[in-house]
């Protein structure tokens, strides 16, 4: 009975030795990402089942416990004072997210409330039309904790006149901009408004940017490429194909 024999060519062997483990590692990395997304979805579902708490009660809470916490705000939006988060797409349309400044009735502290999306001029020659709530109101939503430092192509120019257009939300950089509007400062975390709140615009908040199933699909692709590479290496560097065809004969 003929035995499997290897005939290694150094360039193909080196190529396979470098690429095969990289493909396998990428596959396992995508599986890890899938588990992370499942954990986020689970945390989101758990938070949504909780009753909202007054925003100021969370001021001393550690940051790792704040993501998706449901909150209640009582007070009013500052008229004509809001930020436009630029280059936000919704169902293929260009627009802005409207970040209103909300003054809490009890502490007079300001909170940044993302009211959602509005369509805007892609050429940025005009500002979008933004309906503004007036008077004392009640807002419910959840805290949004950014997973990292926002990436900026250039330093943002954060100065009046209002509304101010921004490229990314940097809460620390926004503090000087709003300092003259409230003695108590700005709450350090942004609130994303509930879609059913009267002050909400198009508030469609994705929990994750890619589903766990999509990451599993990516993992399958990486593992498949690794398997194809290994099969190619064996066929090119051994007499495996000859053995297979001989058995068929």
Secondary structure, DSSP 8 states (H G I E B T S, - for coil): -----B---HHHHHHHHHHHHHHHHHHHHHHHHHHHHHHHHHHHHHHHTS--EEGGGGTTS-GGGTTT-EEEEEEEEEEEEEEEEEEEEETTEEEEEEEEEEEETTT--EEEEEEEEEE--TT-SS--------SSEEEEEEEE--SS----SS------SSSEEESS--HHHHHHHHHTT-TT-B-SSEEEE-TTSTT-SB----S-SS-HHHHHHHHHHHHHHHHHHHHHHHHHHBSHHHHHHHHH-
